[in-house]
Amino acid sequence: MDHEEKQPFHGVMAQFDNPNDLLAAAKKAVSAGYKKMDAYSPLPVHGLADAIGYKRTRLPWLVFVMGIMGGVAGYSLCYWTSVIDYPLNIGGRPFHSGPSFIPITFELTILFSALTAAFGMLIANGLPQPYHPVFNVSNFSRASSDLFFLCIESSDENFDVDNTTEFLQSLDPQEVTTVEH
C-alpha cells in the first residue's frame, strides 16, 4: 500500500507572517530530514526554492530545441515551395533566395518556442488544477496577499502527524493546521 494512501490527509501546514520566518522554517525542515514539502508565498523569496529542494526544469532547453526546429521548418517550407514544388522566376531573382526566407523562418522560430514554453509550463506545473487540498486551509486564500505557508506532505517518508505537527510548532509559526484531502 502506498504511504500516501495510508494517510487520511495531505499534510501539515504552518503559517508565517514574513518571508524570513518561512525561509528559516524551510531550511530547518530540510535539515530535519523532510523532503516532500511545498512553500506558498505572495512574493518571490530569494533562496526558498533551493531551501525546499526545488529542482530546475529542463523546459528552457526544450524551448530552445523547438525554436531551432521551428526555424528549420520555416526555412525548409520556403525552400520547398520556392525551389522544388513551385519554382517561379519573378523579376529574375534566383529560386533559392535566402533573404526572402528570413521572415517566415523567424516567425516559425518564435511560434514553436512560444507554444512549447506555454504548453510546457502548463504541463510541468500540473495545470489546470481547479482543486488542491491546501485550498481547504482557512487562511490559505491570503497566500496570494500577505501570508506565507510551509506544508510538509504526508507522502514524505519521515512524516508522522504528531511529530511533524510538533516540529512545525517548534518553528514558532502563527498557526499549524492539518490539511485534509
C-alpha positions in Angstrom: 0.0 0.0 0.0 1.3 3.5 -0.9 2.4 5.7 2.0 0.1 8.5 0.8 -2.9 6.1 0.8 -2.4 5.3 4.5 -2.8 8.9 5.5 -6.3 10.5 5.6 -4.9 13.9 5.0 -2.5 15.7 2.6 -0.1 17.0 5.3 0.6 19.6 8.0 0.9 23.3 7.2 2.5 26.1 9.1 1.5 29.7 8.6 4.1 32.5 8.9 3.7 36.3 8.7 7.0 37.1 7.0 9.3 35.6 4.3 12.3 35.3 6.6 10.5 33.0 9.0 9.3 30.9 6.1 12.8 30.6 4.7 14.2 29.7 8.1 11.5 27.1 8.6 12.1 25.6 5.2 15.8 25.2 5.9 15.1 23.7 9.3 12.6 21.2 7.8 15.2 20.1 5.3 17.9 19.7 7.9 15.4 17.7 10.0 15.1 15.2 7.1 11.9 16.2 5.4 12.0 16.1 1.6 8.4 16.4 0.4 7.2 19.9 1.2 6.0 22.9 -0.6 6.1 26.6 0.3 3.5 29.2 -0.7 4.3 32.9 -0.8 2.7 36.0 -2.2 6.1 37.2 -3.4 9.4 35.7 -4.6 11.6 34.7 -1.6 15.3 34.6 -2.6 16.7 31.1 -1.7 13.3 29.5 -0.9 13.4 27.2 -4.0 16.8 25.9 -3.0 15.8 25.5 0.6 12.8 23.2 -0.2 14.8 21.2 -2.7 13.1 22.5 -5.9 14.8 21.0 -8.9 15.3 23.2 -12.0 13.3 22.3 -15.0 14.6 21.3 -18.5 11.9 23.5 -20.1 14.4 26.2 -21.3 16.4 23.5 -23.3 13.2 22.2 -24.8 12.1 25.7 -25.8 15.5 26.2 -27.4 15.4 22.9 -29.3 11.8 23.6 -30.5 12.8 27.1 -31.6 15.6 25.6 -33.7 13.2 23.1 -35.2 10.7 25.9 -35.9 13.5 27.8 -37.8 14.5 24.7 -39.7 10.8 24.0 -40.5 10.2 27.6 -41.7 13.3 27.7 -43.9 12.5 24.2 -45.3 9.0 25.3 -46.1 10.2 28.3 -48.0 12.9 26.3 -49.8 10.4 23.5 -50.7 7.8 25.8 -52.1 10.1 28.2 -53.9 12.8 25.9 -55.3 11.3 22.4 -55.6 7.5 22.3 -55.6 6.5 25.6 -57.4 9.5 27.4 -58.8 8.6 30.8 -60.3 11.1 33.1 -61.9 9.8 36.5 -60.8 11.9 39.6 -61.7 15.0 37.4 -62.4 15.6 36.5 -58.7 17.0 33.1 -58.0 14.7 30.3 -56.9 16.7 29.9 -53.7 16.6 33.4 -52.3 17.7 33.2 -48.6 16.9 36.8 -47.6 13.3 36.4 -48.6 13.0 33.3 -46.4 14.0 35.2 -43.2 10.6 36.5 -42.1 8.9 33.1 -42.3 11.9 31.4 -40.6 11.9 34.0 -37.8 8.1 33.7 -37.3 8.1 29.9 -37.1 11.1 30.0 -34.7 9.1 32.3 -32.4 5.9 30.3 -32.8 7.4 27.0 -32.0 9.3 28.4 -29.0 6.3 30.3 -27.6 3.9 27.3 -27.9 6.5 25.0 -26.3 7.0 27.4 -23.4 3.3 27.9 -22.8 2.2 24.2 -23.0 5.4 23.0 -21.3 4.8 25.4 -18.4 1.2 24.2 -18.1 2.2 20.5 -18.2 5.2 21.0 -15.8 3.1 22.8 -13.2 0.2 20.3 -13.5 -2.2 23.0 -14.6 -5.1 23.5 -14.8 -5.6 22.4 -11.2 -9.0 23.5 -10.1 -8.6 21.8 -6.7 -5.7 21.2 -4.3 -6.0 20.0 -0.7 -4.3 23.2 0.6 -7.3 25.2 -0.6 -9.2 23.7 2.4 -7.0 25.6 4.9 -8.9 28.6 6.3 -6.3 31.3 5.8 -4.7 29.9 2.6 -6.6 32.4 0.5 -4.2 35.0 2.0 -1.2 33.2 0.5 -1.6 35.5 -2.5 -1.6 38.7 -0.5 0.2 38.7 2.9 0.8 35.3 4.5 3.4 32.6 4.0 2.9 28.9 4.3 5.0 25.8 4.6 3.3 22.4 4.0 5.1 19.1 4.8 3.2 16.4 2.8 2.1 13.1 4.3 3.8 11.3 1.4 7.2 12.2 3.0 8.9 9.1 4.4 9.7 10.9 7.7 6.2 12.1 8.1 4.3 11.3 11.3 1.4 13.6 12.1 2.2 14.1 15.8 6.0 14.5 15.3 5.6 16.7 12.2 3.0 18.9 14.0 5.3 19.2 17.0 8.2 20.1 14.8 6.3 22.8 12.9 5.1 24.3 16.2 8.7 24.5 17.4 9.4 26.8 14.5 7.2 29.5 16.1 4.5 29.9 13.3 1.3 31.8 13.7 -0.7 28.6 13.2 -0.2 24.9 12.4 -3.0 23.2 10.5 -3.7 19.6 9.3 -4.5 19.7 5.6 -7.4 17.3 4.8 -7.6 15.6 1.4 
